[in-house]
């Protein structure tokens, strides 16, 4: 782990990332010493820092630190975190001298290989996401909604690989750790994230693919439409793409669009 560019695993107890979740993060998959689409991830970090009014470290600085980590750990999950740093007591974000930035590395998780081709079992979470447009799309450090939702089931007992989240108005938003897509009547659909949810790099890449391959809609999606979709799949930068084969008594067996997009996402 690197803390402000130096090896270590300690930050100040006064760091606002620890005290208030006042910061942002992104996770990247490293394979054979390379991270796919690092510039896209950096743009997300920069966007999210700007949304919170945090000074984002320069790309050259973070890139150099990432390369140092990749030289030692060519495979794994790389996580970059930027907090507002240390400040005075209280919520007011004044008196912060400079942002804190960290790199963490962990082994790649092991998932059943057939999840990518034959799909996963998913569930609807009881927790509902609240609306906060100023934070919508931002991957900030306060992820308590996701933590509570992911605690609703035990994969070892149920075989469920992901949970889907609705907002307070009943619109589907995302998975606990992924973005969601539907295929319906030849159109690719993904939920609108202007009120809540996290906008991931893989979501952007799937939307870019759709520009040249099929119609795309970004809009509110109700639960009934989810259950009647021709295909469902979730994406993130670690898992890639998982089709959904089973969800609340509904089953799917064929994923032609998801298969095409999975091949695209796996390209360098």
C-alpha positions as CSV (number, residue, x, y, z in Angstrom):
1,X,0.0,0.0,0.0
2,X,1.2,3.5,-0.7
3,X,0.2,6.6,1.3
4,X,1.0,9.9,-0.5
5,X,3.5,8.0,-2.6
6,X,5.3,6.2,0.2
7,X,5.0,2.6,1.3
8,X,2.8,2.3,4.4
9,X,-0.7,1.5,5.6
10,X,-1.4,4.3,8.1
11,X,-3.2,7.6,7.8
12,X,-3.9,10.3,10.4
13,X,-6.9,9.7,12.7
14,X,-7.8,13.3,11.7
15,X,-8.1,12.4,8.0
16,X,-11.6,13.4,6.7
17,X,-11.8,10.3,4.6
18,X,-11.8,8.3,7.8
19,X,-13.9,10.7,9.9
20,X,-16.6,11.5,7.3
21,X,-16.1,9.4,4.2
22,X,-15.0,12.7,2.6
23,X,-13.2,11.3,-0.4
24,X,-13.5,9.2,-3.5
25,X,-12.1,5.9,-4.9
26,X,-12.0,3.7,-7.9
27,X,-10.9,0.0,-8.4
28,X,-8.9,-1.3,-11.3
29,X,-8.0,-4.8,-12.5
30,X,-4.4,-5.5,-13.1
31,X,-3.3,-8.3,-15.4
32,X,0.3,-9.1,-16.3
33,X,1.5,-5.7,-15.2
34,X,-1.1,-3.7,-17.1
35,X,-4.3,-1.9,-16.0
36,X,-7.0,-1.7,-18.6
37,X,-8.1,1.8,-19.5
38,X,-6.3,3.7,-16.8
39,X,-6.9,7.1,-18.5
40,X,-10.7,6.5,-18.2
41,X,-10.3,5.6,-14.5
42,X,-8.3,8.7,-13.9
43,X,-10.9,10.9,-15.6
44,X,-13.5,9.4,-13.2
45,X,-11.3,10.1,-10.2
46,X,-10.8,13.7,-11.4
47,X,-14.5,14.2,-12.1
48,X,-15.4,12.8,-8.6
49,X,-12.8,15.0,-6.9
50,X,-14.2,18.0,-8.7
51,X,-17.7,17.2,-7.6
52,X,-16.6,17.2,-4.0
53,X,-14.3,20.2,-4.3
54,X,-11.2,18.1,-3.6
55,X,-7.9,18.8,-5.4
56,X,-7.1,15.8,-7.5
57,X,-3.5,14.6,-7.8
58,X,-2.1,14.9,-11.3
59,X,-2.3,12.0,-13.6
60,X,1.5,11.8,-14.0
61,X,1.9,11.4,-10.3
62,X,-0.7,8.7,-9.9
63,X,0.5,6.9,-13.0
64,X,4.1,6.7,-11.7
65,X,2.9,5.3,-8.4
66,X,0.6,2.8,-10.2
67,X,3.6,1.6,-12.3
68,X,5.7,1.1,-9.2
69,X,2.9,-1.1,-7.7
70,X,2.5,-3.0,-11.0
71,X,6.2,-3.8,-11.0
72,X,5.8,-5.5,-7.7
73,X,2.3,-6.9,-8.1
74,X,1.5,-7.4,-11.8
75,X,-1.9,-9.1,-11.0
76,X,-4.6,-8.0,-8.7
77,X,-7.1,-5.4,-7.7
78,X,-5.7,-1.9,-7.5
79,X,-7.6,0.7,-5.6
80,X,-6.9,4.4,-5.7
81,X,-8.4,6.6,-2.9
82,X,-8.3,10.4,-2.6
83,X,-9.5,12.1,0.5
84,X,-9.8,15.7,1.4
85,X,-7.0,15.1,3.9
86,X,-6.6,16.5,7.5
87,X,-8.7,19.4,8.6
88,X,-10.1,21.2,11.6
89,X,-12.7,19.5,13.8
90,X,-16.3,19.6,12.4
91,X,-18.0,19.0,9.1
92,X,-17.0,22.3,7.5
93,X,-14.3,21.4,4.9
94,X,-12.0,24.3,5.8
95,X,-8.4,24.2,6.8
96,X,-7.4,21.1,4.8
97,X,-3.8,21.7,3.7
98,X,-3.8,19.1,0.9
99,X,-5.5,15.9,-0.2
100,X,-4.4,12.5,0.9
101,X,-4.0,9.9,-1.8
102,X,-3.6,6.1,-1.3
103,X,-3.0,3.0,-3.4
104,X,-4.1,-0.4,-2.1
105,X,-3.6,-3.8,-3.7
106,X,-5.4,-7.1,-3.1
107,X,-5.5,-10.4,-4.9
108,X,-8.0,-10.9,-7.8
109,X,-11.1,-12.5,-6.5
110,X,-11.9,-16.1,-7.7
111,X,-15.3,-16.5,-9.2
112,X,-16.8,-19.5,-11.0
113,X,-15.8,-19.3,-14.6
114,X,-19.3,-20.1,-15.9
115,X,-20.7,-16.9,-14.3
116,X,-19.4,-15.0,-17.3
117,X,-20.9,-17.3,-19.9
118,X,-23.9,-18.9,-18.3
119,X,-24.9,-16.1,-15.9
120,X,-25.4,-15.5,-12.2
121,X,-28.2,-15.7,-9.8
122,X,-29.3,-12.3,-8.5
123,X,-31.8,-10.9,-6.0
124,X,-33.7,-7.7,-5.3
125,X,-32.4,-6.0,-2.2
126,X,-34.8,-4.7,0.4
127,X,-32.7,-1.5,0.9
128,X,-33.7,1.5,-1.2
129,X,-31.2,4.1,-2.4
130,X,-31.9,7.7,-1.4
131,X,-31.7,10.6,-3.9
132,X,-28.9,13.1,-3.7
133,X,-28.2,14.6,-7.1
134,X,-25.0,16.4,-6.0
135,X,-23.5,13.0,-5.3
136,X,-25.1,11.0,-8.2
137,X,-22.6,9.1,-10.2
138,X,-19.8,9.8,-7.8
139,X,-17.9,6.9,-6.2
140,X,-17.5,8.5,-2.8
141,X,-16.2,6.8,0.3
142,X,-19.5,6.7,2.1
143,X,-20.9,3.4,0.8
144,X,-23.1,2.4,3.7
145,X,-26.1,1.8,1.5
146,X,-24.1,-0.7,-0.5
147,X,-22.7,-2.3,2.7
148,X,-26.1,-2.8,4.2
149,X,-27.6,-4.1,0.9
150,X,-24.7,-6.6,0.4
151,X,-25.3,-7.9,3.9
152,X,-28.8,-9.0,3.1
153,X,-27.6,-12.4,1.8
154,X,-24.8,-15.0,2.1
155,X,-23.5,-16.2,-1.2
156,X,-22.2,-19.4,0.4
157,X,-25.7,-20.3,1.4
158,X,-27.8,-18.9,-1.4
159,X,-25.6,-18.9,-4.5
160,X,-26.6,-15.3,-5.1
161,X,-23.8,-13.3,-6.7
162,X,-25.2,-9.9,-6.8
163,X,-28.1,-7.8,-5.5
164,X,-30.0,-5.2,-7.4
165,X,-31.0,-1.9,-5.9
166,X,-34.1,0.3,-6.4
167,X,-34.5,3.9,-5.4
168,X,-37.2,5.2,-3.1
169,X,-39.5,5.7,-6.1
170,X,-39.2,2.1,-7.3
171,X,-36.8,2.7,-10.2
172,X,-34.0,0.2,-10.7
173,X,-30.6,1.9,-10.3
174,X,-27.7,-0.6,-10.1
175,X,-26.2,-3.6,-8.4
176,X,-24.5,-3.4,-5.0
177,X,-21.1,-3.3,-6.9
178,X,-22.1,-3.1,-10.5
179,X,-24.0,-1.2,-13.2
180,X,-27.0,-2.8,-14.8
181,X,-28.1,-3.1,-18.5
182,X,-31.3,-4.5,-20.0
183,X,-32.0,-5.6,-23.6
184,X,-35.6,-5.1,-24.8
185,X,-36.9,-5.1,-28.3
186,X,-33.5,-4.5,-29.9
187,X,-32.6,-1.7,-27.6
188,X,-30.0,-1.5,-24.9
189,X,-31.2,0.2,-21.7
190,X,-29.4,1.4,-18.6
191,X,-30.9,3.3,-15.7
192,X,-30.6,7.0,-15.3
193,X,-28.1,7.9,-12.6
194,X,-28.8,11.6,-12.3
195,X,-30.3,11.2,-8.8
196,X,-28.3,8.4,-7.2
197,X,-25.9,5.5,-8.1
198,X,-22.3,5.2,-9.3
199,X,-21.3,5.7,-12.9
200,X,-18.6,3.1,-13.6
201,X,-16.0,3.0,-16.3
202,X,-17.4,-0.2,-17.7
203,X,-20.8,1.4,-17.9
204,X,-19.3,4.1,-20.1
205,X,-17.6,1.6,-22.2
206,X,-20.8,-0.4,-22.8
207,X,-22.6,2.8,-23.8
208,X,-19.7,3.6,-26.2
209,X,-20.1,0.2,-27.8
210,X,-23.8,0.8,-28.2
211,X,-23.2,4.0,-30.2
212,X,-22.0,1.9,-33.1
213,X,-24.0,-1.3,-32.6
214,X,-27.5,-0.8,-31.4
215,X,-30.0,1.8,-30.0
216,X,-29.3,2.9,-26.5
217,X,-31.7,4.5,-23.9
218,X,-30.6,6.0,-20.6
219,X,-33.8,6.5,-18.5
220,X,-35.9,5.5,-15.5
221,X,-36.6,1.7,-15.5
222,X,-39.3,0.1,-13.3
223,X,-39.0,-3.3,-11.7
224,X,-41.7,-4.9,-14.0
225,X,-39.6,-3.9,-17.0
226,X,-36.6,-5.5,-15.5
227,X,-38.4,-8.8,-15.1
228,X,-39.7,-8.7,-18.7
229,X,-36.4,-7.8,-20.3
230,X,-35.0,-10.2,-23.0
231,X,-31.5,-10.0,-21.3
232,X,-30.0,-8.6,-18.2
233,X,-26.4,-8.2,-17.3
234,X,-24.2,-6.3,-14.8
235,X,-20.7,-4.9,-15.4
236,X,-17.8,-3.5,-13.4
237,X,-14.0,-3.2,-13.8
238,X,-13.2,-6.3,-11.8
239,X,-15.8,-8.9,-12.9
240,X,-16.1,-7.6,-16.5
241,X,-19.6,-8.7,-17.5
242,X,-22.0,-11.2,-15.9
243,X,-25.3,-12.0,-17.5
244,X,-28.2,-12.6,-15.1
245,X,-29.7,-16.1,-15.5
246,X,-32.0,-16.1,-12.4
247,X,-33.8,-13.2,-10.7
248,X,-36.8,-13.4,-8.4
249,X,-38.4,-16.5,-10.0
250,X,-37.5,-15.3,-13.6
251,X,-34.9,-17.3,-15.6
252,X,-32.9,-16.5,-18.8
253,X,-30.9,-19.0,-20.8
254,X,-29.7,-17.1,-23.8
255,X,-27.5,-13.9,-23.8
256,X,-26.5,-13.0,-27.4
257,X,-26.1,-9.3,-26.8
258,X,-24.2,-9.8,-23.5
259,X,-21.9,-12.2,-25.2
260,X,-20.9,-9.7,-27.9
261,X,-20.4,-6.9,-25.3
262,X,-18.3,-9.2,-23.1
263,X,-15.9,-9.8,-26.0
264,X,-15.6,-6.1,-26.5
265,X,-15.0,-5.4,-22.8
266,X,-12.2,-8.0,-22.8
267,X,-10.3,-6.3,-25.6
268,X,-7.1,-4.4,-24.5
